[in-house]
């Protein structure tokens, strides 16, 4: 299975599909973007972007709380942020964040993406149009354009034994202790499904409700159990 960014996020290579300031790995597995020690990883790219943009929070509801003790929070002008949201920096938000969401540090939420009610997101990238809209947990993950998580879907990011996360059916050690899921463009996941650490789903995969998913699944797969 091809686990490069070009295979999982093809629209980024097309005109108008790129995200300003974001560089995806070229020939490496896309999860290298989740390595905080990598100078080209998500965390370092985000911090570099925010050095230029700085902090920005205008006309927010008074119930919204911001913690910039570890870095700036930049909310693009006109972005909808619901009441009761808590946001930790460094983070960049251009998509919608709904009531009661918890946006933790190193979250990059692109235009037209959705972080929904009571959803928690941490060190993750939501590409344009990705949606985690209802009671979701998204940790150390990348969601492609058109991805939708059903209500209660969780992207687990840490093994119970704390060991490095392996893509078991590809026999690949990611070298990462924390790694949730890489969801290619158009992936649809049903309500209350769980993606175990190190799940990789190719474009247009469909996961049925209440299913626990592990490993890598090729594009257009249907995961039933």
N, C-alpha and C positions, 0 to 999 in steps of 0.2 A: 504493500500500500504506500502510495506517495504521501508523505507527511510534511511536504514543504508548503510554504505560504501560497505559492503559485497554484498548487492543486486545490487547496482548501478555501482560498479567498480570491478566485479568479477576477472578480470585478475590480480589485485594487490595481490590476495591471491595465485596466481600460481607461480611456479618457474620462476624466471627471470622477473616477472612483477612488483616487488616492486620498489619504487623510493628511492634511497639512502637518508637517513636522514629524510624521511617523515613518520609520524605516523598518520593513519586515526583513527577516533573515532571507538570504538568497538561496543558497543550496543546503543549508542546515535544516534539521527538523524545526518546525515552527515553535516548539516549546522552549527553544533557547531564548526566546523573547521573555520568558518568565524567570530567567536566571538573574537575580538581583546583583550578582557579582560581575555580570557581563556588561561592559561599557555600552553596548548597543542593546541592552535589555530594556524592557518596558519601563522599569523604575527610573533608570538613568536617562532615558529619552524624555520621559515626562518631566523630570526635574530640570533638564536642560530647556525644554519648551517653556516651563514656567519662569525660568530666569529672565526670559525676554518678555513674557506677558505680564508677570506679576499677579498680585491679588486683585480680584474683582468680584464684588457682591453688591449689587444695587437693587433697591426696591424689593427686598425680600420680606416675606411675612415675619412678624416679630417672634413667632414661635420657632423659627428656624435657627439652629445653633451651628456655629462654625468654630472649629479648632484648628488654628494655624501654628500651633506650637512646633510642628515638625516640617512645615512647609506651607506655601500659599495655596489657597483655593481660588481658582479662576472659573467663574460662571459666565458663560458668554451672554452678552446682553440679549434680553428677550426670551431666555430659556425659562421654562416653567418649572418652578420648584414648589412643591406642595407644603402645607403647614406641617409642623412636627418633624421635619427632616433634620438629621444631624450629619454633618459633613466634616471629615478630617482631611487636612492637607498632608502632603501635596496631592492635589486632585484637579482634574480638568473636566468640566461638564458643559457639553453643548446640547445634550438631549434632555428629555423630560424626566424629572424625579418626583415621584408621587408621595402622597401623605405617609408619614411615618417611616420612610426609608432610612437606612443607615449606610452612608457612603464612607468607607474607610480609606485609609491612605493608599496612594498610588493607584487610584481608579481613574480611568480615561474613558469617558462616556461621550461618544461621537454624536453628531447631529442625527435627529430622528430616532435615536435609541431611547429605550424606556427602562427606568429602574422603578419598579412598582411599589404599591402599598406593602409595608412591612418586609420589604426585600432588603437583604444585606449584601453588599458588594465590597470586595477587598482585593487590591492588587490585581485588577482585571481590566481587560479591554473589551468594550462593547462597540463593535464597528457600526457604521451607519445603518440604522433600521433594525438593529438587534433588540430583542425585547425579553426582559426578565420582569414580567408585569405584576405577579401576585405571589407573595409569601415565598420568595425564592432565596436560596443562598448561593452566591457566586464567588468562590474563592480561587485566586490564582488561576484564572481561566481566560480564554479568548472566545468571544462569540461573534460569528460572521454575520454579514448582512442577511437579513431575512430570517434569522434564527428566532424561534419563539419557545419559551419555557412555559409549560403548563403550570397551573397553580400548585404550589407546594413542591415543585421540582427542586432538588438540591444537587449542587456540584461539589461533592466532597473533595477536600484538597490535602488530607493528611492521613497516612496509614496509622492504624492503631499502635503499631510497634515502632513508629517513627523512622523506619528505614527508607532509603531512597526508593522512589517510585519507578516501577518498571512497566513498560507496555508488554504485558505477558505474552500475548499472541504474536508479537513481533520480536520477542526476545531482545528487547532494547531497554537498557538502563538509562533513564533520563538524567541521572545525577542530581535530581532535584528532590528535596525533602518535602516541599509543598508544591503541588501541581494538581489542579482540579481537572478541567476538561478543555479540549480544543474542539469547538463545534464549527464545522464548515458551513458555508453559505446555505441557507434554506433549511437547515435542520429543524425538525419539529419534535418536541418532547412532551409526552402526555403528563397529566396531573399526577403528582406524588411519585414520579419516577426519581431514582437516585443514580447519578453517575459516580462510580467509584473513582478514587484518585488515578489519574493517568488515562482517562477515557479520551479517545480521539474518534470523532464521527465525521465521515466524509460528507460532501455536499449532498443535500436533499435526503439525508437519512431520516427515518421516522421511528421514534421510540414509543411504544404503547404505554398507557398509564400503568402505574404501580410496578414498573419493571426496574430491576437493578442492573445497570450496564457496566461492563468492564472491558478494557482492552480497546483495540482499534477495529473499526467497521468501515468497509469501503463505501463509496458514494452509492446512493440510491438503495441502501440496505434498509430492511425493516427489522427492528429488534422487538421480539414479542415476549421473550423470557430470558 
